[in-house]
Amino acid sequence: MNDNIANNQRRWDIDYAWPEHGDEWNRQAAACGIAYPAWKESLVAHLIAPHVNAHSHVLEIAPGHGRWTEYLLSRARRVTVVDLSPNCIAYCRERFATAANIDYFVTDGTSLPPNATDTIDFLWSFDAFVHMDRGVTASYLKEIARVLKPGGVAIVHHSNVADLESHTQAKSEGWRAPMTAALFCELAQQAGLRVVTQFVYWDEANKIGVPRLGDRITRLEKP
């Protein structure tokens, strides 16, 4: 197993306590100078709601304890959640036990459901690729290209470090993986995806987004 995958699995499946089920990750809101609930509301309004409707099949990579899954479920026809943590998948199964429009997949850390080829309208991943190295990211991007329908959209939140060659994930604040916006674009294009846009703020006028630690969000499409 790739060291990055093994480290992610150990951290999120075993070591991490999930004290607020993902809502403890609120420092992007603080960096934007707004309350966390307002930041979440803005994210959903700008990044999820425009892409998800009653006809959508959505795939979420690394839902954790379902921080964003609840918003996807309330809008989509079907949601597939994919995580390398069996414990996170088990938690989501319990949390969303009454939902009839969700299915679950425990991944090996690089693959998406084999039966999902050309079925996904919208793919979402937040606060997960920030911890994935180049090889893992490249593998997932190829899988994203496989599962998206032609014209399908993916929105991925990832790291953008200042010192790619010397960056050490274990020593970095926020455990950010060595990745840059430019390298993410390169890997996405190699996977056959079109990079539509990259940004820090989804609400530029009000400076609401992911300014902390240099992060980026990339919107991709399958041609």
TIVOLUM-850952 format. One record per residue: x, y, z of N, C-alpha, C in turn; residue in one letter. Coordinates in steps of 0.05 Angstrom, whole numbers, plus 32768, in hexadecimal, padded with zeros to 4 digits. Example, Ala and Ser with C-alpha at 12.3 -4.5 7.8 and 13.67 -1.06 7.14 Angstrom:
<pts>
81087F8E809C80F67FA6809C81087FBE809CA81017FD3808E81117FEB808F81028001809DS
</pts>
This chain:
<pts>
80117FE88000800080008000801280198000M800B802C7FF0801880467FEF80198052800BN8030805D801380338068802E801F807E8034D8019808F8020800680A480247FEA80998029N7FE28084801B7FC8807780207FC8806B803BI7FDD805C80437FDE804F805D7FDC80648073A7FEA807A80707FEA808F80847FCE809C8087N7FC180A180707FA680AC80707F938098807DN7F95807F80767F83806C80827F86806A80A0Q7F9F806980A97FA4806780C67F9A808080D4R7F9F809780C97F9780B080D67F7980B280D8R7F6B80AE80C27F4E80B480C27F3D809D80CBW7F48808580C97F38806D80D17F3D806580EED7F56806B80F87F5D806181127F6480778126I7F778089811E7F82809C81317F7080B38137D7F6180BD81237F5280D681267F3880D08135Y7F3080E281487F1980DE81587EFF80E9814DA7F0180FA81387EE98106812C7ED781148142W7EE2812781517ED4813281687EBA81408161P7EB9814D81497EA0815A81417E9881508125E7EA08138811E7E99812B81057E9F813B80ECH7EB5814980ED7EBF815980D77EBA817680DAG7EA7817E80EA7EA2819B80EE7EB681A980FFD7EC98199810A7EDF81A681187EF381B38105E7EF181AC80EB7F0281B980D77EF581D380CEW7EF781E780DF7EE9820080DA7EFC821880D6N7F16821280D37F29822880D27F2A823680B7R7F1F822A80A27F1C823980897F08824F808DQ7EF3824A809B7EDF825F80A17EEC827680B1A7EFC826E80C57F09828380D57F1C829380C4A7F2A828680B17F3C8295809F7F2D82A8808DA7F1482A280887F0382B480787EF582C98088C7EF782C780A37EEB82DB80B57ECD82D880B8G7EC282C080B47EA682BC80B77EA082A480C9I7E8882A380D37E80828C80E47E7F827380D3A7E86825D80E07E87824380D27E6C823C80C5Y7E55823E80D27E3C823780C57E37824880ABP7E3F826180AC7E3B827280947E4E8269807EA7E67826180857E7A825780727E70823E8065W7E65822B80757E5A8213806A7E4282198057K7E31822A805F7E1A8232804F7E23823D8034E7E38824E80357E438259801C7E4E8244800AS7E5E823180167E69821C80067E53820C7FF8L7E3F820480067E2981F47FFA7E1C82047FE4V7E17821D7FE97E09822E7FD57E1982327FBBA7E3482337FBE7E4482397FA77E4F82207F99H7E55820B7FA87E6481F47F9D7E5381DB7F9AL7E3F81D87FAA7E2F81BF7FA97E1481C47F9BI7E0581D77FA57DE981DC7F9B7DE881E07F7CA7DFB81EF7F707DF981F37F537DFE81DA7F42P7E0981C57F4F7E1181AD7F3F7E0081947F46H7DEF81967F597DE0817E7F637DC281847F62V7DB481727F557D9681747F557D8A81587F58N7D7081577F557D61813E7F5B7D6881287F47A7D76812E7F317D7E811A7F1E7D9B81117F20H7DAA811D7F327DC781197F347DCF81007F42S7DE380F27F377DF280DE7F467E0C80EA7F4EH7E1080EC7F677E2880FA7F727E3A80E57F7FV7E5480E97F7C7E6880D87F8A7E7980EB7F9BL7E7C80E37FB47E8D80F37FC77EA480E27FCFE7EBD80EC7FCB7ED580DF7FD47EDC80E97FF0I7EDE80D680037EE680DC801E7ED280ED802DA7EBA80E280327EA580F180417EAC80F4805EP7EBE80E380697EC380E480867EAA80DC8095G7EA080EE80A67E8880E980B47E6F80F680A8H7E7280FE808F7E5A810880807E5581258082G7E6A813580887E668152808B7E58815F8073R7E608156805B7E54816180427E3F814E8036W7E418135803E7E2F812180337E1281288038T7E0C8133804F7DF0813A80557DE4814E8042E7DF5816080387DEB817480257DE881678009Y7DFA815580027DF781477FE97DDE81367FE8L7DD981277FFE7DC2811580007DA881247FFDL7DA7813C80087D8E814B80087D8681567FECS7D9A81557FD97D9681607FBF7D96814C7FA8R7DA581367FAC7DAC81247F957D98810D7F94A7D9781017F7C7D8880E87F787D9680D27F86R7DB180D17F837DC080BC7F907DDC80C77F97R7DE680BD7FAD7E0180C57FB67E1180AB7FBCV7E2980AA7FB17E3C80947FB77E5380A07FC7T7E5880957FDF7E6E809F7FEF7E84808B7FEFV7E9D80957FEB7EB580847FE97EC9808D7FFDV7ED2807A800E7EE6808180227EF980698027D7F12806F802E7F25805980347F2280518051L7F12805F80617F0E8059807D7EF580488081S7EF7802F80877EDF801F808D7ECF802B80A4P7EDC803780B87ECE804380CE7EBE805B80C6N7EC8806B80B37EB9808280A97EA180798099C7EA4806480897E8E8059807A7E79804E808DI7E82804180A27E6F803680B67E60804C80C4A7E6E806280CA7E60807980D77E4B808580C4Y7E52808880AB7E3F809380987E2780818094C7E2C806780947E15805480927E02805880A9R7E0C805C80C17DFB806180D87DEE807C80D7E7DFD809080D07DF280AB80CF7DDC80AE80BBR7DE080A280A47DCD80A5808E7DBC808C8089F7DB8807D809F7DAA8064809D7D8E80668091A7D81807D80957D668080808B7D65808A806ET7D7C809080627D7D809A80477D7C80838033A7D6B8085801F7D688070800B7D7980757FF2A7D86808C7FF17D9380947FD87DB280967FDBN7DBD80847FEC7DDA80847FF07DE580687FEFI7DFE80657FE47E0C804C7FE67E2980527FEDD7E37803D7FF57E51804080027E66802E7FF5Y7E7F80387FF57E9580297FE97EAE802E7FF8F7EBA801980037ED4801B80117EEA80177FFCV7EFA802C7FF77F0E802C7FE27F2980227FEDT7F3A801A7FDA7F5680137FE27F67802C7FE3D7F5B80447FDF7F6A805D7FE07F70806A7FC6G7F69805C7FB07F6D80687F967F5780627F82T7F4580507F897F3180477F767F1480507F7ES7F0380527F697EE780587F6D7ED780407F64L7EBD803E7F6A7EAE80267F657EB1801D7F47P7EB680047F437EBB7FFA7F287EA37FFC7F16P7E8B7FFC7F217E727FFD7F117E6880197F0DN7E79802D7F137E7080497F117E7980577EF8A7E8480497EE57E8F80557ECD7E7980657EBET7E7F807F7EB87E6D80907EA97E5180937EB6D7E5080927ED17E3680947EDE7E3380AD7EF0T7E4980BB7EF67E4880D07F0A7E4580EC7EFDI7E3180FA7F077E2C81167EFD7E3E812A7F0BD7E4381267F257E5281397F357E63812A7F49F7E7D81307F4A7E8F81247F5E7E99813A7F71L7E9981347F8A7EA081487F9F7EB4813C7FB2W7EC9814C7FB97EDC81447FCD7EE7815D7FDBS7EE4815E7FF57EED817580047EFD816C801DF7F13817980227F24817380397F2F81578038D7F33814C80217F3E8131801E7F578130800CA7F55813B7FF47F6C813C7FE27F82814D7FEEF7F7C815E80017F91816E800E7FA6815C801CV7F9E814380217FB08130802E7FBB811A801BH7FB6811C80017FBD81087FEE7FD681107FDEM7FE980FE7FDB800181057FCC7FFC81037FAED801181087F9F800F81097F82800580EF7F76R801080D87F7E800880BF7F737FEB80B87F79G7FE280BD7F917FC680B77F987FB380C97F89V7FBA80E37F887FAA80F67F797FA880EE7F5CT7FBE80E77F507FBD80DF7F337FAB80C77F2FA7FAD80B47F417F9C809C7F3E7F7E80A37F41S7F7880B47F547F5C80BC7F577F5280CC7F40Y7F6280DD7F357F5A80ED7F1E7F5380DC7F06L7F6280C77F027F5C80B47EEC7F4180A67EF1K7F3C80A07F0B7F2380937F127F0C80A77F0FE7F1180C07F167EFC80D57F137EF480D87EF6I7F0980D77EE47F0380D97EC77EF380C07EBEA7EF780AA7ECA7EE880927EC37ECB80937ECBR7EC6809C7EE47EAB809A7EEE7E9980B17EE6V7EA480C87EE07E9380DF7ED87E8680D97EBDL7E6D80E27EBB7E6080E27EA17E6E80F87E8FK7E6D80F57E757E76810C7E647E6681257E6CP7E75813A7E717E6981537E7A7E6681547E98G7E6D813F7EA67E6B813E7EC37E8081517ED0G7E7A815A7EE87E8B816D7EF67E9681617F10V7EAF81687F167EBB81617F2F7EC6817A7F3CA7EC2817C7F567ECD81927F667EDE81867F7CI7EF8818D7F7C7F0B81807F8E7F1B81967F9CV7F1B81947FB77F2B81A57FC87F4681977FCDH7F5C81A57FC87F7681987FCA7F8B81AC7FD4H7FA281A27FDC7FB881B37FE67FC681C27FCFS7FD481D67FD77FE481E67FC47FFC81F17FD3N801081E17FD6802781E97FE8803A81FB7FD9V8049820A7FE8805C821D7FDD807682107FD4A807D81FA7FE0809781EE7FDC809481D07FD5D808A81CB7FBD808381B07FB58099819B7FB9L80B181A27FB180C7818E7FB180D181897FCEE80D0819C7FDF80DB81987FFA80C58194800FS80AC8196800780968194801A809481798027H809181798041808E8160805180738160805ET8062814D80568047814D806080468149807EQ8056813880898055813280A6805B814B80B7A806A815E80AC8072817580BB8061818E80B4K804E818B80A2803F81A28099802681A780A9S801F81C180AC800681C880B97FEF81BD80A9E7FDB81B280B67FC581A780A87FCA818D8099G7FE28182809D7FEB816980917FE681698073W7FED818080677FE98184804A7FFD8173803AR7FF381668025800481568014801281678000A8029815D7FF58037816D7FE08028816D7FC6P801B81837FC0800B81877FA8800A81A57FA3M800981AC7F89800581C87F827FED81CA7F6FT7FE381E27F6B7FCD81E67F587FD581DE7F3CA7FED81E57F347FF781DF7F197FFA81C17F15A800581B37F29800881967F277FED81887F26L7FDA81917F367FC081867F367FB381887F1AF7FB681A07F0E7FAC81A47EF27FBA81907EDFC7FD3818E7EE17FE2817C7ECF7FD8815F7ED2E7FD581567EEA7FCC813B7EEF7FAF81377EE5L7F9E814B7EE97F8381497EDF7F8281477EC1A7F9281577EB47F9281577E977F9D813C7E8CQ7FB181327E9A7FBC81177E927FA781027E95Q7F9481057EA87F7F80F27EAC7F6880F57E98A7F6981097E887F54810E7E747F3E81207E7DG7F43812F7E927F2F81427E9C7F36815F7E94L7F22816F7E927F26818C7E8B7F25819C7EA4R7F3981AD7EA87F3981BF7EBF7F2A81D87EB8V7F1381DC7EC57F0281F37EBF7F0C820C7ECEV7F1282087EE77F1B821F7EF77F2882157F11T7F3982267F1C7F4582217F377F42823B7F46Q7F3C82387F607F3782517F707F3C824C7F8DF7F3F82627F9B7F4182627FB87F2682697FC4V7F19827D7FB87EFF82877FC27EE982807FAFY7ED582717FB87EBD826C7FA87EAB82857FA7W7EAD82957FBC7E9F82AF7FBD7EB582C47FBFD7EBE82CD7FA77ED482E07FA67ECD82FA7FB2E7EB583047FAE7EAC831E7FB97EAE831F7FD7A7EA783097FE47EA7830980017EBF82FA800DN7ED182F17FFB7EE982E380037EE382CB8015K7ED182BA800B7EC982A180197ED4828A8009I7EE4827980157EF0826380077F0282538019G7F1A824C800E7F2E823C801C7F498249801CV7F4C826180287F65826F80277F7B82638039P7F728253804C7F85824980607F9882358054R7FB2823780597FC7822580517FCB82238033L7FC1823780247FC6823980087FB582267FF7G7FA0821A80027F9082067FF47F8382117FDBD7F7B81FF7FCA7F6D82057FB17F5581F37FAER7F4281FC7F9E7F2B81EB7F957F2C81EB7F77I7F2A81D47F6B7F2B81D17F4E7F1181C57F44T7F0581D27F307EEE81C77F237EF681BA7F09R7EEF81A17F057EF681917EEE7EDD81887EDFL7EE081837EC57ECA81777EB57ED581617EA4E7EC4814E7E9F7ECC81387E8C7EC181407E71K7ED381437E5E7ECB814C7E437EB681387E37P
</pts>
